[in-house]
Amino acid sequence: MLHLQKRALESSLASGTTALTAMICGRSLLVANAGDCRAILLRCGAAVEMSKDHRPCCTKERMRIESLGGYIDDGYLNGQLGVTRALELQLMTLTKDDEFLIIGSDGMWDVFTSQNAVAFAQRRLQEHNDVKLCCKEIIEEAIKRGASDNLTLVIVRFHLEPPPHVVVERSRVRRSISAEGLQNLKFFLEG
């Protein structure tokens, strides 16, 4: 046992962790984050980021680290850790316009933008309204997109019915191309 403890202490200098938790109390949503996991709220069809990634490569985070005497080497804090920070808290009052919260590990956000993730989840839930299946489908899609880090995902629904279909209005701009432009395009495409 002492041998394992000694190895753990020696290796801890080059390891780090992330933590993200969400607590709902009444209409209040509290998110606590340290690291590069992320929580995204879907409100009126738009992604609302409830956490910020604490990665050394982010400019503001790099400046904060350097002002405290640390350094970034090849994207790592003091040459060893890929995440930084202590807990950061975000409090939000939930409204009827909030559909769900996605909590995901860093591997997820390497291949999905926040808006892309909530849109993907919204489409899947509109199709089958099964949160467990939706999580599985998002993880499978992340793997298809080349996610190489760990993948953990939780979706918290705020309504029992599926998310409403959001109709995006198309602009009524008339698009046209001149005969010369059409000829140039044809020439370019045909080689």
Backbone as JSON Lines, residues from 0, in Angstrom:
{"i":0,"aa":"M","n":[0.82,-1.19,0.0],"ca":[0.0,0.0,0.0],"c":[0.86,1.26,0.0]}
{"i":1,"aa":"L","n":[1.93,1.27,0.78],"ca":[2.81,2.43,0.83],"c":[3.45,2.68,-0.53]}
{"i":2,"aa":"H","n":[3.76,1.58,-1.23],"ca":[4.34,1.71,-2.57],"c":[3.37,2.44,-3.51]}
{"i":3,"aa":"L","n":[2.09,2.06,-3.46],"ca":[1.08,2.72,-4.3],"c":[0.92,4.18,-3.94]}
{"i":4,"aa":"Q","n":[0.92,4.48,-2.64],"ca":[0.79,5.86,-2.2],"c":[1.98,6.69,-2.68]}
{"i":5,"aa":"K","n":[3.18,6.13,-2.59],"ca":[4.38,6.83,-3.05],"c":[4.3,7.11,-4.54]}
{"i":6,"aa":"R","n":[3.86,6.11,-5.33],"ca":[3.72,6.3,-6.78],"c":[2.67,7.36,-7.09]}
{"i":7,"aa":"A","n":[1.58,7.36,-6.34],"ca":[0.53,8.36,-6.56],"c":[1.04,9.76,-6.28]}
{"i":8,"aa":"L","n":[1.79,9.91,-5.2],"ca":[2.34,11.23,-4.86],"c":[3.33,11.71,-5.91]}
{"i":9,"aa":"E","n":[4.16,10.79,-6.41],"ca":[5.14,11.16,-7.43],"c":[4.46,11.54,-8.74]}
{"i":10,"aa":"S","n":[3.43,10.82,-9.11],"ca":[2.76,11.09,-10.39],"c":[1.83,12.28,-10.32]}
{"i":11,"aa":"S","n":[1.43,12.69,-9.13],"ca":[0.47,13.79,-9.02],"c":[1.02,15.11,-9.52]}
{"i":12,"aa":"L","n":[2.33,15.22,-9.62],"ca":[2.92,16.46,-10.11],"c":[2.62,16.67,-11.59]}
{"i":13,"aa":"A","n":[2.3,15.62,-12.3],"ca":[2.05,15.73,-13.73],"c":[0.61,15.41,-14.09]}
{"i":14,"aa":"S","n":[-0.29,15.43,-13.12],"ca":[-1.68,15.12,-13.43],"c":[-2.59,16.22,-12.91]}
{"i":15,"aa":"G","n":[-3.75,16.26,-13.47],"ca":[-4.74,17.26,-13.05],"c":[-6.12,16.65,-13.15]}
{"i":16,"aa":"T","n":[-7.11,17.44,-12.89],"ca":[-8.47,16.94,-12.98],"c":[-9.38,18.06,-13.43]}
{"i":17,"aa":"T","n":[-10.56,17.69,-13.85],"ca":[-11.59,18.68,-14.14],"c":[-12.81,18.3,-13.31]}
{"i":18,"aa":"A","n":[-13.63,19.27,-13.02],"ca":[-14.86,19.01,-12.28],"c":[-15.91,20.0,-12.74]}
{"i":19,"aa":"L","n":[-17.09,19.49,-13.0],"ca":[-18.21,20.35,-13.36],"c":[-19.44,19.76,-12.71]}
{"i":20,"aa":"T","n":[-20.16,20.59,-12.01],"ca":[-21.38,20.13,-11.37],"c":[-22.46,21.18,-11.55]}
{"i":21,"aa":"A","n":[-23.7,20.72,-11.6],"ca":[-24.84,21.64,-11.73],"c":[-25.84,21.29,-10.63]}
{"i":22,"aa":"M","n":[-26.39,22.31,-10.02],"ca":[-27.39,22.13,-8.99],"c":[-28.6,23.0,-9.34]}
{"i":23,"aa":"I","n":[-29.77,22.38,-9.29],"ca":[-31.01,23.11,-9.56],"c":[-31.79,23.16,-8.25]}
{"i":24,"aa":"C","n":[-32.13,24.37,-7.84],"ca":[-32.92,24.58,-6.64],"c":[-34.03,25.55,-7.0]}
{"i":25,"aa":"G","n":[-35.25,25.03,-7.11],"ca":[-36.35,25.86,-7.58],"c":[-36.1,26.25,-9.03]}
{"i":26,"aa":"R","n":[-36.05,27.55,-9.3],"ca":[-35.78,28.03,-10.66],"c":[-34.33,28.46,-10.83]}
{"i":27,"aa":"S","n":[-33.5,28.23,-9.83],"ca":[-32.09,28.63,-9.9],"c":[-31.22,27.47,-10.36]}
{"i":28,"aa":"L","n":[-30.35,27.76,-11.32],"ca":[-29.36,26.79,-11.8],"c":[-27.99,27.32,-11.42]}
{"i":29,"aa":"L","n":[-27.25,26.55,-10.64],"ca":[-25.9,26.91,-10.25],"c":[-24.94,25.91,-10.88]}
{"i":30,"aa":"V","n":[-23.96,26.41,-11.63],"ca":[-22.94,25.57,-12.26],"c":[-21.6,25.94,-11.66]}
{"i":31,"aa":"A","n":[-20.86,24.93,-11.21],"ca":[-19.5,25.11,-10.7],"c":[-18.56,24.35,-11.63]}
{"i":32,"aa":"N","n":[-17.5,25.01,-12.07],"ca":[-16.6,24.39,-13.04],"c":[-15.15,24.7,-12.7]}
{"i":33,"aa":"A","n":[-14.31,23.7,-12.88],"ca":[-12.86,23.86,-12.84],"c":[-12.31,22.92,-13.9]}
{"i":34,"aa":"G","n":[-11.67,23.47,-14.9],"ca":[-11.12,22.63,-15.97],"c":[-11.78,22.89,-17.3]}
{"i":35,"aa":"D","n":[-11.8,21.86,-18.14],"ca":[-12.29,22.05,-19.5],"c":[-13.51,21.21,-19.85]}
{"i":36,"aa":"C","n":[-14.29,20.81,-18.84],"ca":[-15.62,20.28,-19.11],"c":[-16.5,21.49,-19.4]}
{"i":37,"aa":"R","n":[-17.7,21.26,-19.9],"ca":[-18.54,22.4,-20.25],"c":[-20.0,22.09,-19.98]}
{"i":38,"aa":"A","n":[-20.75,23.12,-19.58],"ca":[-22.2,23.04,-19.4],"c":[-22.84,24.06,-20.32]}
{"i":39,"aa":"I","n":[-23.82,23.6,-21.11],"ca":[-24.5,24.45,-22.09],"c":[-26.0,24.35,-21.87]}
{"i":40,"aa":"L","n":[-26.64,25.49,-21.75],"ca":[-28.09,25.57,-21.59],"c":[-28.71,25.9,-22.94]}
{"i":41,"aa":"L","n":[-29.79,25.22,-23.31],"ca":[-30.52,25.57,-24.53],"c":[-31.67,26.48,-24.14]}
{"i":42,"aa":"R","n":[-31.61,27.74,-24.6],"ca":[-32.63,28.74,-24.31],"c":[-33.08,29.36,-25.63]}
{"i":43,"aa":"C","n":[-34.35,29.21,-25.95],"ca":[-34.93,29.78,-27.19],"c":[-34.12,29.37,-28.42]}
{"i":44,"aa":"G","n":[-33.64,28.13,-28.46],"ca":[-32.91,27.64,-29.62],"c":[-31.45,28.02,-29.67]}
{"i":45,"aa":"A","n":[-30.97,28.77,-28.68],"ca":[-29.57,29.22,-28.69],"c":[-28.8,28.62,-27.51]}
{"i":46,"aa":"A","n":[-27.53,28.36,-27.74],"ca":[-26.65,27.84,-26.69],"c":[-26.23,28.97,-25.76]}
{"i":47,"aa":"V","n":[-26.41,28.74,-24.46],"ca":[-25.94,29.68,-23.44],"c":[-24.87,28.94,-22.64]}
{"i":48,"aa":"E","n":[-23.63,29.41,-22.73],"ca":[-22.53,28.74,-22.04],"c":[-22.59,29.06,-20.55]}
{"i":49,"aa":"M","n":[-22.73,28.01,-19.77],"ca":[-22.82,28.15,-18.31],"c":[-21.47,27.95,-17.64]}
{"i":50,"aa":"S","n":[-20.45,27.67,-18.43],"ca":[-19.1,27.5,-17.9],"c":[-18.1,27.98,-18.94]}
{"i":51,"aa":"K","n":[-16.91,28.25,-18.48],"ca":[-15.83,28.65,-19.37],"c":[-14.72,27.62,-19.27]}
{"i":52,"aa":"D","n":[-14.13,27.28,-20.41],"ca":[-13.02,26.34,-20.41],"c":[-11.81,26.99,-19.76]}
{"i":53,"aa":"H","n":[-11.16,26.27,-18.88],"ca":[-9.95,26.76,-18.23],"c":[-8.76,26.01,-18.82]}
{"i":54,"aa":"R","n":[-8.38,26.42,-20.0],"ca":[-7.24,25.79,-20.68],"c":[-6.1,26.8,-20.76]}
{"i":55,"aa":"P","n":[-4.88,26.34,-20.6],"ca":[-3.74,27.27,-20.64],"c":[-3.61,28.02,-21.96]}
{"i":56,"aa":"C","n":[-4.12,27.45,-23.05],"ca":[-3.95,28.09,-24.36],"c":[-4.87,29.3,-24.55]}
{"i":57,"aa":"C","n":[-5.9,29.47,-23.71],"ca":[-6.79,30.63,-23.82],"c":[-6.02,31.88,-23.4]}
{"i":58,"aa":"T","n":[-6.11,32.95,-24.18],"ca":[-5.31,34.15,-23.96],"c":[-5.49,34.72,-22.55]}
{"i":59,"aa":"K","n":[-6.74,34.88,-22.11],"ca":[-6.98,35.46,-20.78],"c":[-6.41,34.57,-19.69]}
{"i":60,"aa":"E","n":[-6.54,33.26,-19.89],"ca":[-6.02,32.33,-18.89],"c":[-4.5,32.35,-18.87]}
{"i":61,"aa":"R","n":[-3.89,32.45,-20.04],"ca":[-2.42,32.53,-20.14],"c":[-1.93,33.77,-19.39]}
{"i":62,"aa":"M","n":[-2.6,34.91,-19.61],"ca":[-2.2,36.15,-18.94],"c":[-2.34,36.03,-17.43]}
{"i":63,"aa":"R","n":[-3.43,35.4,-16.98],"ca":[-3.65,35.21,-15.54],"c":[-2.55,34.34,-14.94]}
{"i":64,"aa":"I","n":[-2.22,33.25,-15.63],"ca":[-1.19,32.33,-15.14],"c":[0.16,33.02,-15.06]}
{"i":65,"aa":"E","n":[0.52,33.74,-16.12],"ca":[1.82,34.41,-16.16],"c":[1.92,35.51,-15.11]}
{"i":66,"aa":"S","n":[0.78,36.2,-14.84],"ca":[0.81,37.25,-13.81],"c":[1.02,36.67,-12.41]}
{"i":67,"aa":"L","n":[0.73,35.37,-12.25],"ca":[0.92,34.7,-10.96],"c":[2.26,33.96,-10.89]}
{"i":68,"aa":"G","n":[3.1,34.12,-11.93],"ca":[4.42,33.5,-11.91],"c":[4.51,32.15,-12.59]}
{"i":69,"aa":"G","n":[3.41,31.68,-13.16],"ca":[3.43,30.41,-13.88],"c":[3.85,30.62,-15.33]}
{"i":70,"aa":"Y","n":[3.91,29.53,-16.08],"ca":[4.25,29.64,-17.5],"c":[3.52,28.55,-18.29]}
{"i":71,"aa":"I","n":[3.39,28.79,-19.57],"ca":[2.76,27.84,-20.49],"c":[3.85,27.3,-21.4]}
{"i":72,"aa":"D","n":[3.95,25.99,-21.48],"ca":[4.93,25.35,-22.36],"c":[4.21,24.3,-23.19]}
{"i":73,"aa":"D","n":[4.16,24.53,-24.51],"ca":[3.52,23.6,-25.44],"c":[2.07,23.31,-25.05]}
{"i":74,"aa":"G","n":[1.37,24.35,-24.57],"ca":[-0.04,24.22,-24.22],"c":[-0.31,23.68,-22.82]}
{"i":75,"aa":"Y","n":[0.73,23.5,-22.02],"ca":[0.56,22.94,-20.69],"c":[1.0,23.94,-19.62]}
{"i":76,"aa":"L","n":[0.25,23.94,-18.51],"ca":[0.57,24.79,-17.37],"c":[1.85,24.28,-16.72]}
{"i":77,"aa":"N","n":[2.84,25.17,-16.62],"ca":[4.15,24.81,-16.06],"c":[4.71,23.55,-16.71]}
{"i":78,"aa":"G","n":[4.36,23.35,-17.98],"ca":[4.86,22.23,-18.76],"c":[4.23,20.89,-18.44]}
{"i":79,"aa":"Q","n":[3.19,20.87,-17.56],"ca":[2.66,19.58,-17.11],"c":[1.15,19.42,-17.22]}
{"i":80,"aa":"L","n":[0.37,20.44,-16.86],"ca":[-1.09,20.28,-16.77],"c":[-1.79,20.94,-17.95]}
{"i":81,"aa":"G","n":[-2.81,20.25,-18.48],"ca":[-3.56,20.79,-19.61],"c":[-4.77,21.61,-19.2]}
{"i":82,"aa":"V","n":[-5.06,21.68,-17.9],"ca":[-6.17,22.51,-17.41],"c":[-5.68,23.34,-16.24]}
{"i":83,"aa":"T","n":[-6.41,24.4,-15.94],"ca":[-6.0,25.31,-14.88],"c":[-7.22,25.7,-14.05]}
{"i":84,"aa":"R","n":[-6.99,26.4,-12.95],"ca":[-8.05,27.08,-12.21],"c":[-8.61,26.36,-11.01]}
{"i":85,"aa":"A","n":[-9.31,27.16,-10.22],"ca":[-10.15,26.68,-9.13],"c":[-11.6,26.82,-9.6]}
{"i":86,"aa":"L","n":[-12.53,26.41,-8.77],"ca":[-13.94,26.45,-9.17],"c":[-14.39,27.86,-9.55]}
{"i":87,"aa":"E","n":[-15.11,27.93,-10.65],"ca":[-15.75,29.17,-11.1],"c":[-17.25,28.9,-11.05]}
{"i":88,"aa":"L","n":[-18.01,29.83,-10.49],"ca":[-19.45,29.64,-10.31],"c":[-20.24,30.52,-11.27]}
{"i":89,"aa":"Q","n":[-21.36,29.98,-11.75],"ca":[-22.27,30.73,-12.6],"c":[-23.69,30.42,-12.14]}
{"i":90,"aa":"L","n":[-24.48,31.45,-11.88],"ca":[-25.86,31.3,-11.41],"c":[-26.79,31.87,-12.46]}
{"i":91,"aa":"M","n":[-27.85,31.12,-12.78],"ca":[-28.81,31.54,-13.8],"c":[-30.21,31.2,-13.29]}
{"i":92,"aa":"T","n":[-31.16,32.1,-13.55],"ca":[-32.56,31.81,-13.24],"c":[-33.18,31.15,-14.47]}
{"i":93,"aa":"L","n":[-33.71,29.95,-14.28],"ca":[-34.33,29.21,-15.38],"c":[-35.68,29.83,-15.73]}
{"i":94,"aa":"T","n":[-36.01,29.8,-17.02],"ca":[-37.29,30.32,-17.51],"c":[-38.0,29.23,-18.29]}
{"i":95,"aa":"K","n":[-39.22,29.5,-18.71],"ca":[-39.97,28.54,-19.51],"c":[-39.32,28.31,-20.88]}
{"i":96,"aa":"D","n":[-38.44,29.2,-21.28],"ca":[-37.76,29.08,-22.58],"c":[-36.56,28.15,-22.54]}
{"i":97,"aa":"D","n":[-36.19,27.66,-21.36],"ca":[-35.05,26.76,-21.23],"c":[-35.5,25.32,-21.47]}
{"i":98,"aa":"E","n":[-34.85,24.65,-22.41],"ca":[-35.24,23.29,-22.79],"c":[-34.45,22.22,-22.06]}
{"i":99,"aa":"F","n":[-33.12,22.34,-22.09],"ca":[-32.28,21.34,-21.44],"c":[-30.89,21.89,-21.18]}
{"i":100,"aa":"L","n":[-30.14,21.15,-20.37],"ca":[-28.75,21.48,-20.05],"c":[-27.9,20.3,-20.5]}
{"i":101,"aa":"I","n":[-26.83,20.58,-21.23],"ca":[-25.86,19.54,-21.61],"c":[-24.61,19.75,-20.76]}
{"i":102,"aa":"I","n":[-24.15,18.69,-20.13],"ca":[-22.89,18.7,-19.41],"c":[-22.0,17.67,-20.1]}
{"i":103,"aa":"G","n":[-20.84,18.12,-20.57],"ca":[-19.96,17.2,-21.3],"c":[-18.5,17.37,-20.96]}
{"i":104,"aa":"S","n":[-17.77,16.28,-21.07],"ca":[-16.33,16.32,-20.83],"c":[-15.61,16.93,-22.02]}
{"i":105,"aa":"D","n":[-14.33,17.2,-21.84],"ca":[-13.56,17.94,-22.84],"c":[-13.5,17.28,-24.21]}
{"i":106,"aa":"G","n":[-13.52,15.96,-24.28],"ca":[-13.48,15.3,-25.59],"c":[-14.64,15.7,-26.47]}
{"i":107,"aa":"M","n":[-15.76,15.96,-25.86],"ca":[-16.97,16.4,-26.57],"c":[-16.75,17.76,-27.25]}
{"i":108,"aa":"W","n":[-16.12,18.68,-26.54],"ca":[-15.99,20.05,-27.02],"c":[-14.82,20.22,-27.97]}
{"i":109,"aa":"D","n":[-14.03,19.17,-28.13],"ca":[-12.98,19.2,-29.15],"c":[-13.57,19.04,-30.54]}
{"i":110,"aa":"V","n":[-14.79,18.46,-30.64],"ca":[-15.39,18.2,-31.96],"c":[-16.76,18.85,-32.15]}
{"i":111,"aa":"F","n":[-17.35,19.39,-31.11],"ca":[-18.64,20.08,-31.19],"c":[-18.47,21.51,-30.68]}
{"i":112,"aa":"T","n":[-19.05,22.48,-31.38],"ca":[-19.2,23.8,-30.78],"c":[-20.4,23.71,-29.84]}
{"i":113,"aa":"S","n":[-20.54,24.67,-28.96],"ca":[-21.67,24.66,-28.04],"c":[-23.0,24.69,-28.8]}
{"i":114,"aa":"Q","n":[-23.11,25.59,-29.79],"ca":[-24.35,25.7,-30.56],"c":[-24.62,24.43,-31.36]}
{"i":115,"aa":"N","n":[-23.57,23.85,-31.93],"ca":[-23.72,22.62,-32.71],"c":[-24.22,21.48,-31.83]}
{"i":116,"aa":"A","n":[-23.73,21.4,-30.61],"ca":[-24.13,20.33,-29.69],"c":[-25.6,20.45,-29.29]}
{"i":117,"aa":"V","n":[-26.05,21.66,-28.93],"ca":[-27.46,21.8,-28.53],"c":[-28.39,21.6,-29.72]}
{"i":118,"aa":"A","n":[-27.97,22.03,-30.91],"ca":[-28.8,21.83,-32.1],"c":[-28.91,20.34,-32.43]}
{"i":119,"aa":"F","n":[-27.8,19.62,-32.33],"ca":[-27.8,18.18,-32.59],"c":[-28.72,17.48,-31.59]}
{"i":120,"aa":"A","n":[-28.58,17.81,-30.3],"ca":[-29.41,17.2,-29.26],"c":[-30.88,17.55,-29.47]}
{"i":121,"aa":"Q","n":[-31.16,18.78,-29.82],"ca":[-32.54,19.21,-30.04],"c":[-33.19,18.41,-31.18]}
{"i":122,"aa":"R","n":[-32.46,18.24,-32.27],"ca":[-33.0,17.46,-33.4],"c":[-33.27,16.01,-32.99]}
{"i":123,"aa":"R","n":[-32.34,15.41,-32.27],"ca":[-32.52,14.01,-31.86],"c":[-33.71,13.88,-30.9]}
{"i":124,"aa":"L","n":[-33.84,14.8,-29.95],"ca":[-34.94,14.74,-29.0],"c":[-36.28,15.0,-29.68]}
{"i":125,"aa":"Q","n":[-36.3,15.85,-30.69],"ca":[-37.54,16.07,-31.44],"c":[-37.95,14.8,-32.17]}
{"i":126,"aa":"E","n":[-36.97,14.04,-32.6],"ca":[-37.25,12.81,-33.35],"c":[-37.76,11.69,-32.45]}
{"i":127,"aa":"H","n":[-37.12,11.46,-31.28],"ca":[-37.5,10.31,-30.47],"c":[-37.75,10.61,-28.99]}
{"i":128,"aa":"N","n":[-37.42,11.79,-28.51],"ca":[-37.68,12.22,-27.13],"c":[-37.14,11.25,-26.07]}
{"i":129,"aa":"D","n":[-35.96,10.67,-26.35],"ca":[-35.33,9.72,-25.44],"c":[-33.95,10.27,-25.06]}
{"i":130,"aa":"V","n":[-33.82,10.78,-23.83],"ca":[-32.58,11.44,-23.4],"c":[-31.4,10.47,-23.41]}
{"i":131,"aa":"K","n":[-31.61,9.25,-22.92],"ca":[-30.52,8.27,-22.87],"c":[-30.02,7.96,-24.28]}
{"i":132,"aa":"L","n":[-30.93,7.73,-25.21],"ca":[-30.55,7.46,-26.59],"c":[-29.87,8.67,-27.21]}
{"i":133,"aa":"C","n":[-30.35,9.85,-26.9],"ca":[-29.76,11.08,-27.42],"c":[-28.29,11.21,-26.97]}
{"i":134,"aa":"C","n":[-28.02,10.94,-25.71],"ca":[-26.64,10.99,-25.21],"c":[-25.77,10.0,-25.98]}
{"i":135,"aa":"K","n":[-26.28,8.8,-26.17],"ca":[-25.53,7.77,-26.91],"c":[-25.24,8.23,-28.34]}
{"i":136,"aa":"E","n":[-26.22,8.83,-28.99],"ca":[-26.05,9.29,-30.38],"c":[-25.03,10.43,-30.47]}
{"i":137,"aa":"I","n":[-25.03,11.32,-29.5],"ca":[-24.06,12.42,-29.5],"c":[-22.65,11.87,-29.31]}
{"i":138,"aa":"I","n":[-22.48,10.92,-28.39],"ca":[-21.16,10.31,-28.18],"c":[-20.7,9.61,-29.45]}
{"i":139,"aa":"E","n":[-21.59,8.86,-30.09],"ca":[-21.24,8.18,-31.34],"c":[-20.84,9.18,-32.42]}
{"i":140,"aa":"E","n":[-21.55,10.3,-32.49],"ca":[-21.23,11.34,-33.48],"c":[-19.87,11.97,-33.16]}
{"i":141,"aa":"A","n":[-19.59,12.18,-31.89],"ca":[-18.28,12.75,-31.5],"c":[-17.15,11.81,-31.92]}
{"i":142,"aa":"I","n":[-17.35,10.52,-31.75],"ca":[-16.34,9.54,-32.17],"c":[-16.16,9.59,-33.69]}
{"i":143,"aa":"K","n":[-17.27,9.67,-34.42],"ca":[-17.19,9.78,-35.89],"c":[-16.42,11.02,-36.3]}
{"i":144,"aa":"R","n":[-16.56,12.1,-35.52],"ca":[-15.88,13.36,-35.84],"c":[-14.41,13.36,-35.4]}
{"i":145,"aa":"G","n":[-13.98,12.27,-34.8],"ca":[-12.56,12.15,-34.45],"c":[-12.2,12.54,-33.03]}
{"i":146,"aa":"A","n":[-13.16,12.52,-32.11],"ca":[-12.84,12.84,-30.71],"c":[-11.79,11.86,-30.2]}
{"i":147,"aa":"S","n":[-10.75,12.39,-29.58],"ca":[-9.68,11.51,-29.11],"c":[-9.53,11.54,-27.59]}
{"i":148,"aa":"D","n":[-10.24,12.44,-26.92],"ca":[-10.19,12.52,-25.46],"c":[-11.4,11.78,-24.89]}
{"i":149,"aa":"N","n":[-11.48,11.72,-23.56],"ca":[-12.61,11.0,-22.96],"c":[-13.93,11.69,-23.3]}
{"i":150,"aa":"L","n":[-14.99,10.89,-23.32],"ca":[-16.32,11.39,-23.68],"c":[-17.33,10.98,-22.61]}
{"i":151,"aa":"T","n":[-17.82,11.96,-21.9],"ca":[-18.88,11.75,-20.91],"c":[-19.92,12.83,-21.16]}
{"i":152,"aa":"L","n":[-21.19,12.44,-21.13],"ca":[-22.25,13.39,-21.46],"c":[-23.47,13.14,-20.59]}
{"i":153,"aa":"V","n":[-24.06,14.23,-20.1],"ca":[-25.31,14.18,-19.35],"c":[-26.22,15.25,-19.94]}
{"i":154,"aa":"I","n":[-27.48,14.9,-20.14],"ca":[-28.48,15.89,-20.57],"c":[-29.56,15.94,-19.49]}
{"i":155,"aa":"V","n":[-29.87,17.15,-19.04],"ca":[-30.92,17.36,-18.05],"c":[-32.06,18.08,-18.75]}
{"i":156,"aa":"R","n":[-33.21,17.4,-18.84],"ca":[-34.39,17.98,-19.49],"c":[-35.2,18.77,-18.48]}
{"i":157,"aa":"F","n":[-35.78,19.89,-18.92],"ca":[-36.62,20.7,-18.05],"c":[-38.11,20.54,-18.37]}
{"i":158,"aa":"H","n":[-38.43,19.85,-19.47],"ca":[-39.82,19.62,-19.88],"c":[-39.96,18.17,-20.31]}
{"i":159,"aa":"L","n":[-41.13,17.58,-20.12],"ca":[-41.35,16.2,-20.53],"c":[-41.56,16.06,-22.03]}
{"i":160,"aa":"E","n":[-42.2,17.05,-22.64],"ca":[-42.46,16.98,-24.08],"c":[-41.19,17.3,-24.86]}
{"i":161,"aa":"P","n":[-41.1,16.83,-26.1],"ca":[-39.9,17.11,-26.9],"c":[-39.75,18.61,-27.15]}
{"i":162,"aa":"P","n":[-38.51,19.05,-27.41],"ca":[-38.31,20.47,-27.71],"c":[-39.11,20.88,-28.94]}
{"i":163,"aa":"P","n":[-39.62,22.09,-28.96],"ca":[-40.39,22.54,-30.13],"c":[-39.49,22.67,-31.35]}
{"i":164,"aa":"H","n":[-40.09,22.48,-32.51],"ca":[-39.36,22.69,-33.76],"c":[-39.18,24.19,-33.94]}
{"i":165,"aa":"V","n":[-37.96,24.6,-34.12],"ca":[-37.67,26.01,-34.33],"c":[-37.6,26.26,-35.82]}
{"i":166,"aa":"V","n":[-38.44,27.16,-36.28],"ca":[-38.45,27.51,-37.7],"c":[-37.56,28.72,-37.89]}
{"i":167,"aa":"V","n":[-36.53,28.54,-38.68],"ca":[-35.61,29.64,-38.97],"c":[-36.11,30.33,-40.22]}
{"i":168,"aa":"E","n":[-36.41,31.62,-40.06],"ca":[-36.91,32.37,-41.21],"c":[-35.8,32.57,-42.23]}
{"i":169,"aa":"R","n":[-36.14,32.31,-43.46],"ca":[-35.17,32.54,-44.54],"c":[-35.3,33.98,-45.0]}
{"i":170,"aa":"S","n":[-34.19,34.54,-45.33],"ca":[-34.24,35.91,-45.83],"c":[-34.91,35.93,-47.19]}
{"i":171,"aa":"R","n":[-35.52,37.03,-47.5],"ca":[-36.23,37.14,-48.77],"c":[-35.39,37.89,-49.79]}
{"i":172,"aa":"V","n":[-34.09,37.67,-49.71],"ca":[-33.18,38.3,-50.65],"c":[-33.19,37.5,-51.94]}
{"i":173,"aa":"R","n":[-33.37,38.19,-53.03],"ca":[-33.36,37.54,-54.33],"c":[-31.92,37.35,-54.76]}
{"i":174,"aa":"R","n":[-31.61,36.14,-55.13],"ca":[-30.25,35.85,-55.55],"c":[-30.24,35.62,-57.05]}
{"i":175,"aa":"S","n":[-29.27,36.22,-57.69],"ca":[-29.16,36.03,-59.14],"c":[-27.7,36.12,-59.53]}
{"i":176,"aa":"I","n":[-27.42,35.68,-60.71],"ca":[-26.07,35.74,-61.24],"c":[-26.17,36.23,-62.68]}
{"i":177,"aa":"S","n":[-25.23,37.06,-63.05],"ca":[-25.23,37.6,-64.42],"c":[-24.84,36.5,-65.4]}
{"i":178,"aa":"A","n":[-25.12,36.74,-66.66],"ca":[-24.75,35.78,-67.71],"c":[-23.24,35.59,-67.72]}
{"i":179,"aa":"E","n":[-22.51,36.69,-67.54],"ca":[-21.04,36.6,-67.53],"c":[-20.56,35.79,-66.33]}
{"i":180,"aa":"G","n":[-21.17,36.02,-65.16],"ca":[-20.81,35.27,-63.96],"c":[-21.13,33.8,-64.12]}
{"i":181,"aa":"L","n":[-22.26,33.49,-64.73],"ca":[-22.65,32.1,-64.98],"c":[-21.65,31.43,-65.91]}
{"i":182,"aa":"Q","n":[-21.24,32.16,-66.95],"ca":[-20.26,31.63,-67.9],"c":[-18.92,31.37,-67.2]}
{"i":183,"aa":"N","n":[-18.49,32.3,-66.35],"ca":[-17.23,32.12,-65.6],"c":[-17.31,30.92,-64.66]}
{"i":184,"aa":"L","n":[-18.44,30.76,-63.99],"ca":[-18.63,29.63,-63.09],"c":[-18.6,28.32,-63.86]}
{"i":185,"aa":"K","n":[-19.28,28.28,-64.99],"ca":[-19.31,27.08,-65.83],"c":[-17.89,26.73,-66.3]}
{"i":186,"aa":"F","n":[-17.14,27.75,-66.72],"ca":[-15.77,27.54,-67.18],"c":[-14.9,26.98,-66.04]}
{"i":187,"aa":"F","n":[-15.07,27.54,-64.85],"ca":[-14.3,27.12,-63.69],"c":[-14.62,25.68,-63.31]}
{"i":188,"aa":"L","n":[-15.91,25.32,-63.32],"ca":[-16.31,23.98,-62.91],"c":[-15.92,22.91,-63.93]}
{"i":189,"aa":"E","n":[-15.96,23.28,-65.21],"ca":[-15.63,22.3,-66.25],"c":[-14.12,22.19,-66.45]}
{"i":190,"aa":"G","n":[-13.38,23.15,-65.95],"ca":[-11.92,23.09,-66.02],"c":[-11.41,23.64,-67.26]}
